[in-house]
Amino acid sequence: MSVNLFKPHPWHGISIGSNCPDVVTAYIEMVPNDTVKYEIDKVTGYRKVDRPQKFSNIVPALYGFIPQTYCDENIREFAENQSKRTVTKGDGDPLDICVLSERSITSGDIILEAIPIGGFRMIDKGEADDKIIAVLKQDEIYGQFKSIMDCPESIINRLKHYFLTYKAIPGSTNSVVITDTYDAAEAKKVIQLSILDYNKQFKSHLNIGV
């Protein structure tokens, strides 16, 4: 039996999944009861404290990223073409994902299988920062959703409100806009483009198999 004696880097060492983009692996950084914003340290792969949440905003879904993805030129160009806005670049991070589940998952630093049903085209200070919306595979309630249209509008509005306000400081100008809410087919296209960006940026020098 082959045993890996070292923990894989969550961004580079975990497979996106053999059924991608229909089903993807998601690494979860934050859960809805977190009052601190956690994110992966890109060098070490450990989950770190980014900052305490400044106000009352709580992430309304499991939140993390899709391994072996990257938001660079392909994502930038697609966001610019679809939004008809000037987009300066991708945000230089792995592709973000929100995963809906009926069950309470109480801590991050876990991986799960998720089914993309749509996403938000978000632009933050001119940078493409898409958010894929997915459901937990085999979830008794949300697992039946095939499209963003299946999702109650109240949930979509709650997710939008979080992303439009979680960085906002009272009295300041909001630099974040959501130009579109898109369906499953476009979400899968965004995932595929982020894989292309990742392969171009990392495959050769990380020696990761295609």
SULCORJO-V551662 format. One record per helix or strand of 3 or more residues. SS is the DSSP state (a for helix, b for strand). FROM is the first residue (numbers start at 1). LEN is the number of residues. Records with the same first field share a line. If there is no record, write none. Layout:
# SULCORJO-V551662
SS->FROM-LEN + FROM-LEN
This chain:
# SULCORJO-V551662
b->24-7 + 36-5 + 47-6 + 62-4 + 96-5 + 110-15 + 131-6 + 176-8
a->73-11 + 142-3 + 148-3 + 153-13 + 184-23
